[in-house]
């Protein structure tokens, strides 16, 4: 990647010239490109050029997502039109001018929409319960509507590797199922894709990247501090495991890409009843697992 002033997207102007940052940037871009290719997020044989709605919260992850997708588009590696979108949900103290000013300055096509979902959440959620689930559903519904209005075929989210791991363990500990956020899915209505191009990217890399680029981060605590969230508890467990055994997160993430249905207990995934002596037990060979950080 060249860093000449006339050969770089504005989102990368002012990037540190250190070797460490260049390696970080290259790793994030490569991880995102791997996910986009591996999970078939782009149909390169399609006649029409698709349009993606990039969901911007103003956090480190969404800034990283925005920069990486524009980098890939800038290099001709992502034949997609991109539209950034921020949904101002009416949280008290939300700095409403930060993202519009930033996106305008960077020359990024964008749409800012105000919908007071915060009042709805506060009214509907009983005292002592967390806001996240209802808030997320309301936000997702508005984003789907905006995507349709803007002619987008996909809603693109900034969830990273650690989000996916945390969701897996939340489902395991609290939901009684083996499931997580997929990198690609179709919404319930069947008319929009949902993509997570940062699925292979470590949260620590997003944090280092956004901090090094000095992006104007909007903290995700505008609904008030709510201690004891299940995700916070799971994150603390994973942090401790990682501290005790560096690299544990990546090993667990690779396991999500390397399942063995015959060695689990779900008869809907494997025909245990039909398994007979002398029959050859065939395991599906997964695609080659990329060597991620």
C-alpha positions as CSV (number, residue, x, y, z in Angstrom):
1,X,0.0,0.0,0.0
2,X,1.4,3.4,-1.0
3,X,1.0,6.3,1.3
4,X,1.6,9.1,-1.0
5,X,-0.8,12.0,-0.4
6,X,-2.4,11.5,-3.9
7,X,-2.7,7.8,-3.6
8,X,-4.6,7.2,-0.3
9,X,-8.1,7.7,0.7
10,X,-8.7,10.8,2.9
11,X,-9.7,8.5,5.8
12,X,-6.0,7.5,6.0
13,X,-4.5,11.0,5.7
14,X,-2.2,11.7,8.6
15,X,-1.7,8.0,9.3
16,X,1.4,7.3,11.4
17,X,4.5,6.4,9.3
18,X,5.8,3.9,11.8
19,X,6.4,0.3,10.8
20,X,4.2,-0.9,13.6
21,X,1.2,1.0,12.3
22,X,1.8,-0.1,8.7
23,X,1.8,-3.7,9.8
24,X,-1.4,-3.1,11.9
25,X,-3.1,-1.5,9.0
26,X,-2.1,-4.2,6.5
27,X,-3.2,-6.9,8.9
28,X,-6.7,-5.3,9.4
29,X,-7.2,-4.8,5.7
30,X,-6.1,-8.3,4.9
31,X,-8.3,-9.8,7.6
32,X,-11.3,-7.9,6.2
33,X,-10.6,-8.9,2.7
34,X,-10.3,-12.6,3.7
35,X,-13.7,-12.4,5.4
36,X,-15.3,-10.7,2.4
37,X,-14.0,-13.3,0.1
38,X,-14.4,-16.4,2.3
39,X,-18.0,-15.7,3.1
40,X,-19.0,-14.5,-0.3
41,X,-20.0,-10.9,0.5
42,X,-19.4,-9.7,-3.1
43,X,-20.8,-11.4,-6.2
44,X,-18.1,-10.4,-8.6
45,X,-20.1,-11.8,-11.5
46,X,-23.1,-9.6,-10.8
47,X,-24.2,-7.3,-13.6
48,X,-25.2,-4.5,-11.2
49,X,-22.9,-2.8,-8.8
50,X,-24.3,-3.3,-5.3
51,X,-24.6,-0.6,-2.6
52,X,-23.8,-1.1,1.0
53,X,-25.1,0.8,4.0
54,X,-22.2,1.1,6.6
55,X,-23.6,1.5,10.0
56,X,-21.7,4.2,12.0
57,X,-22.0,4.4,15.8
58,X,-19.0,6.6,16.2
59,X,-17.1,3.9,18.1
60,X,-13.7,2.5,17.3
61,X,-15.1,-0.5,15.5
62,X,-17.3,1.5,13.1
63,X,-14.5,3.9,12.3
64,X,-12.2,1.0,11.5
65,X,-14.9,-0.6,9.3
66,X,-15.4,2.6,7.4
67,X,-11.7,3.1,6.8
68,X,-11.0,-0.4,5.7
69,X,-13.9,-0.7,3.3
70,X,-13.0,2.6,1.7
71,X,-9.4,1.5,1.5
72,X,-10.5,-1.7,-0.4
73,X,-12.8,0.3,-2.6
74,X,-10.0,2.9,-3.3
75,X,-7.7,0.1,-4.3
76,X,-10.3,-1.4,-6.7
77,X,-10.6,-4.5,-4.6
78,X,-14.2,-3.9,-3.5
79,X,-16.6,-3.2,-6.4
80,X,-19.3,-1.7,-4.2
81,X,-20.8,1.7,-3.6
82,X,-20.6,2.7,0.0
83,X,-23.0,4.9,2.1
84,X,-22.2,5.6,5.7
85,X,-25.2,6.0,8.0
86,X,-25.5,7.2,11.6
87,X,-28.8,6.8,13.5
88,X,-29.1,9.4,16.2
89,X,-31.3,7.6,18.7
90,X,-31.9,10.6,21.0
91,X,-29.7,9.5,23.9
92,X,-29.1,12.4,26.3
93,X,-25.8,14.0,25.6
94,X,-25.2,12.5,22.2
95,X,-22.8,14.7,20.3
96,X,-24.9,15.0,17.2
97,X,-22.4,17.1,15.1
98,X,-19.3,14.8,15.5
99,X,-20.1,12.2,12.8
100,X,-21.7,14.6,10.2
101,X,-18.7,16.9,10.4
102,X,-16.2,14.1,10.2
103,X,-17.8,12.4,7.3
104,X,-18.2,15.6,5.4
105,X,-14.6,16.5,6.0
106,X,-13.5,13.0,4.8
107,X,-15.6,13.3,1.6
108,X,-17.6,10.2,2.6
109,X,-21.2,9.9,1.2
110,X,-23.5,9.6,4.2
111,X,-26.9,9.9,5.7
112,X,-27.7,11.0,9.2
113,X,-31.2,10.2,10.6
114,X,-32.8,11.1,13.9
115,X,-35.2,8.7,15.5
116,X,-35.9,9.0,19.3
117,X,-35.8,5.3,20.2
118,X,-34.2,6.1,23.5
119,X,-37.5,7.4,25.0
120,X,-39.2,4.2,23.8
121,X,-36.6,2.0,25.4
122,X,-36.7,3.9,28.7
123,X,-40.5,3.6,28.7
124,X,-40.7,-0.1,27.8
125,X,-37.8,-1.6,29.7
126,X,-38.5,-2.3,33.4
127,X,-36.3,-0.7,36.0
128,X,-33.2,-2.7,36.6
129,X,-33.2,-4.4,33.2
130,X,-30.7,-3.6,30.5
131,X,-31.6,-1.5,27.5
132,X,-29.4,-3.3,24.9
133,X,-31.7,-5.9,23.5
134,X,-34.7,-3.6,22.7
135,X,-32.4,-0.7,21.7
136,X,-30.6,-3.0,19.2
137,X,-33.9,-4.3,17.7
138,X,-35.3,-0.8,17.2
139,X,-32.0,0.4,15.7
140,X,-31.8,-2.5,13.3
141,X,-35.4,-2.0,12.1
142,X,-34.7,1.7,11.2
143,X,-31.4,0.7,9.5
144,X,-33.2,-1.9,7.4
145,X,-35.7,0.8,6.4
146,X,-33.0,3.2,5.5
147,X,-31.1,0.6,3.5
148,X,-34.3,0.0,1.4
149,X,-34.9,3.7,0.9
150,X,-31.3,4.2,-0.3
151,X,-31.3,1.2,-2.6
152,X,-28.8,-0.8,-0.6
153,X,-28.6,-4.6,-0.8
154,X,-26.7,-5.0,2.4
155,X,-26.4,-3.5,5.9
156,X,-22.8,-3.7,7.1
157,X,-21.9,-3.8,10.8
158,X,-18.7,-3.3,12.7
159,X,-18.8,-6.4,14.8
160,X,-15.3,-7.9,15.2
161,X,-13.8,-11.3,16.2
162,X,-14.2,-10.6,20.0
163,X,-17.8,-9.6,19.6
164,X,-18.4,-12.9,17.8
165,X,-16.6,-14.9,20.6
166,X,-18.5,-13.1,23.3
167,X,-21.8,-13.8,21.7
168,X,-20.9,-17.5,21.3
169,X,-20.3,-17.8,25.0
170,X,-23.4,-15.8,25.9
171,X,-25.4,-18.2,23.9
172,X,-23.6,-21.1,25.5
173,X,-23.9,-19.9,29.1
174,X,-27.3,-18.2,29.0
175,X,-29.1,-19.4,25.9
176,X,-28.4,-23.1,25.9
177,X,-27.3,-23.2,22.2
178,X,-24.1,-23.2,20.1
179,X,-24.6,-20.1,18.0
180,X,-23.0,-16.7,17.4
181,X,-23.1,-13.7,15.1
182,X,-22.6,-15.0,11.5
183,X,-20.4,-13.0,9.2
184,X,-23.2,-13.1,6.6
185,X,-26.9,-13.6,6.9
186,X,-30.2,-12.7,5.2
187,X,-32.7,-10.6,7.3
188,X,-36.1,-12.1,8.3
189,X,-37.8,-10.3,5.4
190,X,-35.4,-11.9,3.0
191,X,-34.6,-8.7,1.1
192,X,-31.3,-7.6,2.7
193,X,-27.9,-9.1,3.5
194,X,-26.2,-8.3,6.8
195,X,-22.4,-8.4,6.6
196,X,-19.7,-8.3,9.2
197,X,-16.4,-7.8,7.3
198,X,-14.4,-7.3,10.5
199,X,-15.3,-10.9,11.6
200,X,-11.6,-11.9,11.6
201,X,-10.3,-8.7,13.1
202,X,-9.2,-8.6,16.8
203,X,-10.8,-5.9,19.0
204,X,-7.4,-4.8,20.2
205,X,-6.4,-4.1,16.6
206,X,-9.5,-1.9,16.1
207,X,-8.7,0.0,19.2
208,X,-5.0,0.5,18.3
209,X,-6.0,1.6,14.8
210,X,-8.7,4.1,15.7
211,X,-6.5,5.6,18.5
212,X,-3.5,5.9,16.1
213,X,-5.7,7.7,13.5
214,X,-7.2,10.0,16.2
215,X,-10.7,9.4,15.0
216,X,-13.3,11.3,17.1
217,X,-14.6,8.4,19.2
218,X,-18.1,8.7,20.7
219,X,-18.3,6.5,23.8
220,X,-21.0,3.8,24.1
221,X,-22.2,4.9,27.5
222,X,-24.8,7.4,26.6
223,X,-27.6,5.3,28.1
224,X,-26.0,5.4,31.5
225,X,-23.7,2.9,33.1
226,X,-25.4,-0.4,33.5
227,X,-23.2,-2.8,35.6
228,X,-23.5,-6.5,35.5
229,X,-24.4,-6.9,31.8
230,X,-24.0,-10.5,30.6
231,X,-21.6,-9.4,27.8
232,X,-19.4,-7.6,30.3
233,X,-19.2,-10.7,32.4
234,X,-18.3,-12.9,29.5
235,X,-15.7,-10.3,28.3
236,X,-14.1,-10.4,31.7
237,X,-13.9,-14.2,31.6
238,X,-12.3,-14.1,28.1
239,X,-9.9,-11.3,29.2
240,X,-8.7,-13.5,32.1
241,X,-8.3,-16.5,29.9
242,X,-6.3,-14.4,27.4
243,X,-4.1,-13.1,30.2
244,X,-3.4,-16.6,31.5
245,X,-2.9,-18.0,28.1
246,X,-2.0,-15.5,25.4
247,X,-3.6,-16.4,22.1
248,X,-6.5,-18.3,23.7
249,X,-9.1,-16.0,21.9
250,X,-7.7,-16.9,18.5
251,X,-7.7,-20.6,19.2
252,X,-11.3,-20.5,20.3
253,X,-12.3,-18.4,17.2
254,X,-10.6,-20.9,14.9
255,X,-12.7,-23.6,16.6
256,X,-15.9,-21.8,15.4
257,X,-14.5,-22.3,11.8
258,X,-13.7,-25.9,12.3
259,X,-16.8,-27.8,13.6
260,X,-17.4,-31.5,13.7
261,X,-21.1,-32.3,13.6
262,X,-20.5,-36.0,14.3
263,X,-18.7,-35.1,17.6
264,X,-21.5,-32.9,18.9
265,X,-25.0,-34.0,20.1
266,X,-27.4,-32.5,17.6
267,X,-29.3,-35.1,15.5
268,X,-30.5,-32.4,13.2
269,X,-26.9,-31.9,12.1
270,X,-25.7,-35.5,12.0
271,X,-27.6,-38.7,11.4
272,X,-26.7,-40.6,14.5
273,X,-29.7,-43.0,14.1
274,X,-28.6,-43.9,10.6
275,X,-25.0,-44.6,11.6
276,X,-24.3,-48.4,11.3
277,X,-21.3,-50.7,11.8
278,X,-19.1,-51.0,8.8
279,X,-20.3,-47.8,7.3
280,X,-17.8,-45.1,6.4
281,X,-18.1,-42.1,8.6
282,X,-17.7,-39.1,6.4
283,X,-16.8,-35.7,7.8
284,X,-17.3,-32.6,5.7
285,X,-13.9,-31.0,5.1
286,X,-14.2,-27.3,6.0
287,X,-12.5,-24.7,3.8
288,X,-9.0,-23.9,4.6
289,X,-8.9,-21.8,7.8
290,X,-6.9,-18.6,7.4
291,X,-4.0,-18.1,9.8
292,X,-5.4,-15.2,11.7
293,X,-3.7,-13.2,14.4
